Amino acid sequence: MRLDGKLEEKLSRAVEAEHKSRSELVREALLSYLNERERRRFLDDIARAARELNPAEARSLAEEALLTDNEALGVAEPRARYAGTRKAQGRKR
């Protein structure tokens, strides 16, 4: 694979910073890119299908998806703790 000068420099800096081989970083980047493209296509397909539904059906499916999404987030981040509260963040020190 051939890279232009700027991309080659960025890759070299990343290799040094992350202590990984060039091949490993390129594999990770390519996998990430392909996964994101697949995810976007999936979401585009869902959006296209939703536009074809009548509004009541679309709303019902969206509500079901929200519940599933919230449940999945609870599994992924069961004890997520976020620094500060709104009140604490507003204080000046």
A tleap script that builds the chain and sets N, CA, C and O, in Angstrom:
source leaprc.protein.ff14SB
mol = sequence {
  NMET ARG LEU ASP GLY LYS LEU GLU GLU LYS
  LEU SER ARG ALA VAL GLU ALA GLU HIE LYS
  SER ARG SER GLU LEU VAL ARG GLU ALA LEU
  LEU SER TYR LEU ASN GLU ARG GLU ARG ARG
  ARG PHE LEU ASP ASP ILE ALA ARG ALA ALA
  ARG GLU LEU ASN PRO ALA GLU ALA ARG SER
  LEU ALA GLU GLU ALA LEU LEU THR ASP ASN
  GLU ALA LEU GLY VAL ALA GLU PRO ARG ALA
  ARG TYR ALA GLY THR ARG LYS ALA GLN GLY
  ARG LYS CARG
}
set mol.1.N position { 0.852 -1.154 0.000 }
set mol.1.CA position { 0.000 0.000 0.000 }
set mol.1.C position { 0.909 1.231 0.000 }
set mol.1.O position { 1.891 1.299 0.739 }
set mol.2.N position { 0.565 2.176 -0.826 }
set mol.2.CA position { 1.366 3.400 -0.898 }
set mol.2.C position { 0.621 4.529 -0.209 }
set mol.2.O position { -0.593 4.674 -0.360 }
set mol.3.N position { 1.366 5.330 0.552 }
set mol.3.CA position { 0.790 6.452 1.277 }
set mol.3.C position { 1.488 7.731 0.852 }
set mol.3.O position { 2.679 7.729 0.542 }
set mol.4.N position { 0.727 8.833 0.841 }
set mol.4.CA position { 1.377 10.103 0.532 }
set mol.4.C position { 2.194 10.542 1.750 }
set mol.4.O position { 2.087 9.955 2.827 }
set mol.5.N position { 2.999 11.566 1.567 }
set mol.5.CA position { 3.931 12.006 2.603 }
set mol.5.C position { 3.279 12.345 3.929 }
set mol.5.O position { 3.758 11.924 4.982 }
set mol.6.N position { 2.182 13.108 3.893 }
set mol.6.CA position { 1.522 13.527 5.133 }
set mol.6.C position { 0.923 12.332 5.873 }
set mol.6.O position { 1.025 12.239 7.096 }
set mol.7.N position { 0.307 11.430 5.137 }
set mol.7.CA position { -0.278 10.253 5.771 }
set mol.7.C position { 0.814 9.347 6.337 }
set mol.7.O position { 0.656 8.763 7.409 }
set mol.8.N position { 1.896 9.240 5.620 }
set mol.8.CA position { 3.049 8.450 6.080 }
set mol.8.C position { 3.594 9.012 7.399 }
set mol.8.O position { 3.925 8.256 8.312 }
set mol.9.N position { 3.683 10.350 7.491 }
set mol.9.CA position { 4.157 10.990 8.721 }
set mol.9.C position { 3.203 10.742 9.885 }
set mol.9.O position { 3.638 10.440 10.997 }
set mol.10.N position { 1.908 10.868 9.629 }
set mol.10.CA position { 0.919 10.621 10.679 }
set mol.10.C position { 1.003 9.184 11.176 }
set mol.10.O position { 0.940 8.928 12.378 }
set mol.11.N position { 1.145 8.257 10.251 }
set mol.11.CA position { 1.247 6.852 10.622 }
set mol.11.C position { 2.501 6.615 11.457 }
set mol.11.O position { 2.455 5.899 12.457 }
set mol.12.N position { 3.593 7.198 11.061 }
set mol.12.CA position { 4.845 7.035 11.816 }
set mol.12.C position { 4.716 7.578 13.233 }
set mol.12.O position { 5.197 6.956 14.180 }
set mol.13.N position { 4.069 8.735 13.389 }
set mol.13.CA position { 3.857 9.297 14.731 }
set mol.13.C position { 2.953 8.395 15.566 }
set mol.13.O position { 3.194 8.206 16.758 }
set mol.14.N position { 1.927 7.844 14.952 }
set mol.14.CA position { 1.009 6.950 15.668 }
set mol.14.C position { 1.719 5.668 16.096 }
set mol.14.O position { 1.487 5.165 17.196 }
set mol.15.N position { 2.580 5.141 15.232 }
set mol.15.CA position { 3.350 3.934 15.556 }
set mol.15.C position { 4.194 4.188 16.800 }
set mol.15.O position { 4.235 3.360 17.710 }
set mol.16.N position { 4.861 5.324 16.833 }
set mol.16.CA position { 5.703 5.664 17.988 }
set mol.16.C position { 4.860 5.885 19.241 }
set mol.16.O position { 5.213 5.404 20.318 }
set mol.17.N position { 3.765 6.597 19.111 }
set mol.17.CA position { 2.944 6.943 20.271 }
set mol.17.C position { 2.241 5.724 20.866 }
set mol.17.O position { 2.088 5.625 22.084 }
set mol.18.N position { 1.816 4.805 20.013 }
set mol.18.CA position { 1.037 3.664 20.486 }
set mol.18.C position { 1.850 2.390 20.654 }
set mol.18.O position { 1.337 1.370 21.116 }
set mol.19.N position { 3.113 2.456 20.279 }
set mol.19.CA position { 4.005 1.294 20.425 }
set mol.19.C position { 3.415 0.049 19.752 }
set mol.19.O position { 3.384 -1.037 20.331 }
set mol.20.N position { 2.955 0.240 18.527 }
set mol.20.CA position { 2.414 -0.865 17.729 }
set mol.20.C position { 3.120 -0.866 16.391 }
set mol.20.O position { 3.741 0.122 16.000 }
set mol.21.N position { 3.019 -1.971 15.701 }
set mol.21.CA position { 3.623 -2.035 14.371 }
set mol.21.C position { 2.748 -1.270 13.374 }
set mol.21.O position { 1.563 -1.035 13.610 }
set mol.22.N position { 3.357 -0.899 12.276 }
set mol.22.CA position { 2.613 -0.218 11.213 }
set mol.22.C position { 1.466 -1.099 10.734 }
set mol.22.O position { 0.342 -0.630 10.550 }
set mol.23.N position { 1.762 -2.377 10.535 }
set mol.23.CA position { 0.733 -3.304 10.053 }
set mol.23.C position { -0.439 -3.396 11.018 }
set mol.23.O position { -1.598 -3.414 10.604 }
set mol.24.N position { -0.126 -3.454 12.312 }
set mol.24.CA position { -1.177 -3.560 13.314 }
set mol.24.C position { -2.073 -2.316 13.306 }
set mol.24.O position { -3.299 -2.424 13.352 }
set mol.25.N position { -1.451 -1.143 13.247 }
set mol.25.CA position { -2.230 0.090 13.216 }
set mol.25.C position { -3.083 0.191 11.954 }
set mol.25.O position { -4.240 0.605 12.019 }
set mol.26.N position { -2.521 -0.181 10.815 }
set mol.26.CA position { -3.275 -0.110 9.561 }
set mol.26.C position { -4.436 -1.107 9.595 }
set mol.26.O position { -5.538 -0.785 9.152 }
set mol.27.N position { -4.195 -2.326 10.122 }
set mol.27.CA position { -5.280 -3.314 10.243 }
set mol.27.C position { -6.398 -2.777 11.129 }
set mol.27.O position { -7.574 -2.877 10.779 }
set mol.28.N position { -6.029 -2.201 12.293 }
set mol.28.CA position { -7.030 -1.653 13.211 }
set mol.28.C position { -7.824 -0.523 12.554 }
set mol.28.O position { -9.047 -0.458 12.673 }
set mol.29.N position { -7.117 0.356 11.867 }
set mol.29.CA position { -7.779 1.490 11.216 }
set mol.29.C position { -8.723 1.009 10.114 }
set mol.29.O position { -9.842 1.506 9.988 }
set mol.30.N position { -8.273 0.053 9.330 }
set mol.30.CA position { -9.101 -0.471 8.248 }
set mol.30.C position { -10.332 -1.179 8.800 }
set mol.30.O position { -11.434 -1.003 8.281 }
set mol.31.N position { -10.152 -1.969 9.840 }
set mol.31.CA position { -11.284 -2.658 10.458 }
set mol.31.C position { -12.282 -1.658 11.016 }
set mol.31.O position { -13.489 -1.816 10.834 }
set mol.32.N position { -11.788 -0.635 11.693 }
set mol.32.CA position { -12.651 0.399 12.241 }
set mol.32.C position { -13.437 1.097 11.127 }
set mol.32.O position { -14.642 1.314 11.252 }
set mol.33.N position { -12.758 1.440 10.059 }
set mol.33.CA position { -13.391 2.107 8.917 }
set mol.33.C position { -14.473 1.225 8.292 }
set mol.33.O position { -15.579 1.693 8.019 }
set mol.34.N position { -14.156 -0.035 8.069 }
set mol.34.CA position { -15.126 -0.941 7.448 }
set mol.34.C position { -16.321 -1.197 8.362 }
set mol.34.O position { -17.456 -1.273 7.891 }
set mol.35.N position { -16.074 -1.328 9.660 }
set mol.35.CA position { -17.176 -1.508 10.608 }
set mol.35.C position { -18.090 -0.294 10.629 }
set mol.35.O position { -19.313 -0.432 10.672 }
set mol.36.N position { -17.499 0.896 10.599 }
set mol.36.CA position { -18.294 2.121 10.601 }
set mol.36.C position { -19.113 2.240 9.318 }
set mol.36.O position { -20.267 2.665 9.367 }
set mol.37.N position { -18.545 1.876 8.187 }
set mol.37.CA position { -19.300 1.905 6.922 }
set mol.37.C position { -20.472 0.943 6.972 }
set mol.37.O position { -21.570 1.272 6.525 }
set mol.38.N position { -20.241 -0.252 7.517 }
set mol.38.CA position { -21.306 -1.246 7.640 }
set mol.38.C position { -22.417 -0.722 8.563 }
set mol.38.O position { -23.603 -0.881 8.276 }
set mol.39.N position { -22.016 -0.102 9.663 }
set mol.39.CA position { -22.984 0.460 10.607 }
set mol.39.C position { -23.813 1.547 9.935 }
set mol.39.O position { -25.032 1.585 10.098 }
set mol.40.N position { -23.162 2.432 9.180 }
set mol.40.CA position { -23.887 3.511 8.476 }
set mol.40.C position { -24.868 2.947 7.460 }
set mol.40.O position { -25.999 3.423 7.361 }
set mol.41.N position { -24.446 1.933 6.700 }
set mol.41.CA position { -25.355 1.318 5.723 }
set mol.41.C position { -26.566 0.717 6.429 }
set mol.41.O position { -27.697 0.864 5.965 }
set mol.42.N position { -26.326 0.039 7.554 }
set mol.42.CA position { -27.411 -0.548 8.332 }
set mol.42.C position { -28.389 0.532 8.793 }
set mol.42.O position { -29.601 0.379 8.643 }
set mol.43.N position { -27.860 1.627 9.355 }
set mol.43.CA position { -28.720 2.709 9.826 }
set mol.43.C position { -29.451 3.385 8.668 }
set mol.43.O position { -30.609 3.778 8.816 }
set mol.44.N position { -28.798 3.523 7.532 }
set mol.44.CA position { -29.455 4.086 6.348 }
set mol.44.C position { -30.607 3.188 5.893 }
set mol.44.O position { -31.668 3.679 5.507 }
set mol.45.N position { -30.394 1.876 5.941 }
set mol.45.CA position { -31.461 0.940 5.575 }
set mol.45.C position { -32.645 1.066 6.523 }
set mol.45.O position { -33.799 1.037 6.095 }
set mol.46.N position { -32.352 1.206 7.811 }
set mol.46.CA position { -33.430 1.363 8.795 }
set mol.46.C position { -34.192 2.663 8.537 }
set mol.46.O position { -35.423 2.677 8.562 }
set mol.47.N position { -33.470 3.745 8.290 }
set mol.47.CA position { -34.105 5.039 8.034 }
set mol.47.C position { -34.967 4.983 6.778 }
set mol.47.O position { -36.072 5.525 6.746 }
set mol.48.N position { -34.453 4.324 5.748 }
set mol.48.CA position { -35.206 4.198 4.499 }
set mol.48.C position { -36.498 3.403 4.740 }
set mol.48.O position { -37.564 3.783 4.255 }
set mol.49.N position { -36.398 2.310 5.486 }
set mol.49.CA position { -37.581 1.492 5.791 }
set mol.49.C position { -38.569 2.279 6.648 }
set mol.49.O position { -39.780 2.171 6.453 }
set mol.50.N position { -38.062 3.072 7.596 }
set mol.50.CA position { -38.935 3.866 8.461 }
set mol.50.C position { -39.703 4.908 7.660 }
set mol.50.O position { -40.867 5.179 7.954 }
set mol.51.N position { -39.065 5.493 6.654 }
set mol.51.CA position { -39.749 6.492 5.824 }
set mol.51.C position { -40.897 5.874 5.044 }
set mol.51.O position { -41.843 6.567 4.667 }
set mol.52.N position { -40.815 4.570 4.801 }
set mol.52.CA position { -41.865 3.892 4.053 }
set mol.52.C position { -43.050 3.486 4.933 }
set mol.52.O position { -44.100 3.103 4.417 }
set mol.53.N position { -42.890 3.568 6.254 }
set mol.53.CA position { -43.964 3.223 7.184 }
set mol.53.C position { -44.903 4.405 7.372 }
set mol.53.O position { -44.546 5.554 7.109 }
set mol.54.N position { -46.115 4.098 7.833 }
set mol.54.CA position { -46.986 5.213 8.188 }
set mol.54.C position { -46.490 5.780 9.512 }
set mol.54.O position { -45.813 5.073 10.259 }
set mol.55.N position { -46.805 7.032 9.825 }
set mol.55.CA position { -46.261 7.693 11.017 }
set mol.55.C position { -46.511 6.935 12.331 }
set mol.55.O position { -45.631 6.909 13.191 }
set mol.56.N position { -47.664 6.330 12.501 }
set mol.56.CA position { -47.955 5.614 13.749 }
set mol.56.C position { -47.052 4.391 13.902 }
set mol.56.O position { -46.546 4.118 14.991 }
set mol.57.N position { -46.850 3.653 12.801 }
set mol.57.CA position { -45.951 2.492 12.844 }
set mol.57.C position { -44.517 2.927 13.138 }
set mol.57.O position { -43.823 2.300 13.939 }
set mol.58.N position { -44.084 3.993 12.492 }
set mol.58.CA position { -42.723 4.486 12.680 }
set mol.58.C position { -42.503 4.900 14.133 }
set mol.58.O position { -41.463 4.591 14.713 }
set mol.59.N position { -43.479 5.599 14.726 }
set mol.59.CA position { -43.366 6.030 16.114 }
set mol.59.C position { -43.296 4.830 17.057 }
set mol.59.O position { -42.507 4.823 18.001 }
set mol.60.N position { -44.113 3.826 16.802 }
set mol.60.CA position { -44.126 2.622 17.632 }
set mol.60.C position { -42.780 1.903 17.572 }
set mol.60.O position { -42.250 1.493 18.605 }
set mol.61.N position { -42.230 1.752 16.377 }
set mol.61.CA position { -40.931 1.105 16.230 }
set mol.61.C position { -39.820 1.912 16.891 }
set mol.61.O position { -38.903 1.346 17.486 }
set mol.62.N position { -39.904 3.230 16.783 }
set mol.62.CA position { -38.890 4.088 17.399 }
set mol.62.C position { -38.935 3.945 18.923 }
set mol.62.O position { -37.891 3.905 19.575 }
set mol.63.N position { -40.134 3.869 19.483 }
set mol.63.CA position { -40.251 3.699 20.939 }
set mol.63.C position { -39.671 2.364 21.376 }
set mol.63.O position { -38.985 2.289 22.396 }
set mol.64.N position { -39.938 1.309 20.614 }
set mol.64.CA position { -39.374 -0.010 20.933 }
set mol.64.C position { -37.842 0.021 20.829 }
set mol.64.O position { -37.142 -0.537 21.674 }
set mol.65.N position { -37.346 0.670 19.801 }
set mol.65.CA position { -35.895 0.748 19.606 }
set mol.65.C position { -35.241 1.529 20.738 }
set mol.65.O position { -34.141 1.186 21.172 }
set mol.66.N position { -35.908 2.576 21.220 }
set mol.66.CA position { -35.352 3.366 22.318 }
set mol.66.C position { -35.217 2.512 23.576 }
set mol.66.O position { -34.204 2.578 24.273 }
set mol.67.N position { -36.240 1.714 23.861 }
set mol.67.CA position { -36.169 0.836 25.029 }
set mol.67.C position { -35.022 -0.157 24.894 }
set mol.67.O position { -34.281 -0.388 25.850 }
set mol.68.N position { -34.874 -0.743 23.712 }
set mol.68.CA position { -33.792 -1.701 23.470 }
set mol.68.C position { -32.440 -1.018 23.572 }
set mol.68.O position { -31.503 -1.573 24.146 }
set mol.69.N position { -32.333 0.174 23.020 }
set mol.69.CA position { -31.082 0.922 23.058 }
set mol.69.C position { -30.706 1.257 24.495 }
set mol.69.O position { -29.549 1.107 24.887 }
set mol.70.N position { -31.670 1.704 25.274 }
set mol.70.CA position { -31.402 2.026 26.682 }
set mol.70.C position { -30.982 0.782 27.457 }
set mol.70.O position { -30.097 0.846 28.311 }
set mol.71.N position { -31.616 -0.341 27.160 }
set mol.71.CA position { -31.255 -1.595 27.819 }
set mol.71.C position { -29.826 -1.992 27.453 }
set mol.71.O position { -29.055 -2.401 28.321 }
set mol.72.N position { -29.472 -1.874 26.183 }
set mol.72.CA position { -28.117 -2.210 25.728 }
set mol.72.C position { -27.094 -1.292 26.384 }
set mol.72.O position { -26.011 -1.742 26.759 }
set mol.73.N position { -27.420 -0.025 26.525 }
set mol.73.CA position { -26.512 0.913 27.172 }
set mol.73.C position { -26.301 0.519 28.629 }
set mol.73.O position { -25.189 0.620 29.146 }
set mol.74.N position { -27.367 0.072 29.292 }
set mol.74.CA position { -27.255 -0.381 30.673 }
set mol.74.C position { -26.339 -1.579 30.807 }
set mol.74.O position { -25.634 -1.715 31.807 }
set mol.75.N position { -26.341 -2.459 29.801 }
set mol.75.CA position { -25.458 -3.623 29.807 }
set mol.75.C position { -24.017 -3.179 29.552 }
set mol.75.O position { -23.090 -3.657 30.206 }
set mol.76.N position { -23.838 -2.274 28.609 }
set mol.76.CA position { -22.498 -1.815 28.241 }
set mol.76.C position { -21.863 -0.967 29.337 }
set mol.76.O position { -20.653 -1.035 29.556 }
set mol.77.N position { -22.669 -0.178 30.018 }
set mol.77.CA position { -22.162 0.726 31.056 }
set mol.77.C position { -22.999 0.561 32.317 }
set mol.77.O position { -23.724 1.480 32.699 }
set mol.78.N position { -22.910 -0.600 32.974 }
set mol.78.CA position { -23.794 -0.848 34.109 }
set mol.78.C position { -23.607 0.098 35.283 }
set mol.78.O position { -24.565 0.394 35.996 }
set mol.79.N position { -22.411 0.567 35.490 }
set mol.79.CA position { -22.160 1.455 36.628 }
set mol.79.C position { -21.502 2.746 36.177 }
set mol.79.O position { -20.580 3.243 36.824 }
set mol.80.N position { -21.970 3.273 35.091 }
set mol.80.CA position { -21.364 4.500 34.567 }
set mol.80.C position { -21.533 5.623 35.577 }
set mol.80.O position { -22.635 5.897 36.054 }
set mol.81.N position { -20.442 6.250 35.885 }
set mol.81.CA position { -20.466 7.390 36.801 }
set mol.81.C position { -19.827 8.564 36.066 }
set mol.81.O position { -18.712 8.472 35.554 }
set mol.82.N position { -20.544 9.635 36.031 }
set mol.82.CA position { -20.052 10.793 35.319 }
set mol.82.C position { -19.598 11.841 36.320 }
set mol.82.O position { -20.267 12.099 37.321 }
set mol.83.N position { -18.468 12.430 36.038 }
set mol.83.CA position { -17.869 13.389 36.969 }
set mol.83.C position { -18.742 14.621 37.120 }
set mol.83.O position { -19.174 15.219 36.134 }
set mol.84.N position { -18.995 14.989 38.358 }
set mol.84.CA position { -19.697 16.227 38.645 }
set mol.84.C position { -21.179 16.167 38.378 }
set mol.84.O position { -21.690 15.238 37.752 }
set mol.85.N position { -21.843 17.168 38.863 }
set mol.85.CA position { -23.264 17.342 38.600 }
set mol.85.C position { -23.412 18.704 37.970 }
set mol.85.O position { -22.452 19.472 37.900 }
set mol.86.N position { -24.580 18.999 37.522 }
set mol.86.CA position { -24.791 20.317 36.916 }
set mol.86.C position { -24.473 21.421 37.920 }
set mol.86.O position { -23.840 22.419 37.576 }
set mol.87.N position { -24.910 21.237 39.150 }
set mol.87.CA position { -24.674 22.241 40.165 }
set mol.87.C position { -23.176 22.413 40.421 }
set mol.87.O position { -22.676 23.535 40.498 }
set mol.88.N position { -22.464 21.284 40.553 }
set mol.88.CA position { -21.023 21.339 40.829 }
set mol.88.C position { -20.253 21.908 39.647 }
set mol.88.O position { -19.260 22.611 39.837 }
set mol.89.N position { -20.698 21.615 38.431 }
set mol.89.CA position { -19.977 22.097 37.258 }
set mol.89.C position { -20.102 23.602 37.111 }
set mol.89.O position { -19.235 24.236 36.511 }
set mol.90.N position { -21.167 24.185 37.648 }
set mol.90.CA position { -21.394 25.618 37.515 }
set mol.90.C position { -20.589 26.454 38.491 }
set mol.90.O position { -20.461 27.665 38.312 }
set mol.91.N position { -20.041 25.820 39.526 }
set mol.91.CA position { -19.275 26.556 40.544 }
set mol.91.C position { -17.929 27.035 40.013 }
set mol.91.O position { -17.278 26.352 39.223 }
set mol.92.N position { -17.533 28.197 40.452 }
set mol.92.CA position { -16.205 28.705 40.099 }
set mol.92.C position { -15.293 28.457 41.275 }
set mol.92.O position { -15.724 28.541 42.425 }
set mol.93.N position { -14.050 28.156 41.007 }
set mol.93.CA position { -13.090 27.883 42.089 }
set mol.93.C position { -12.157 29.022 42.268 }
set mol.93.O position { -11.281 28.973 43.132 }
savepdb mol mol.pdb
quit
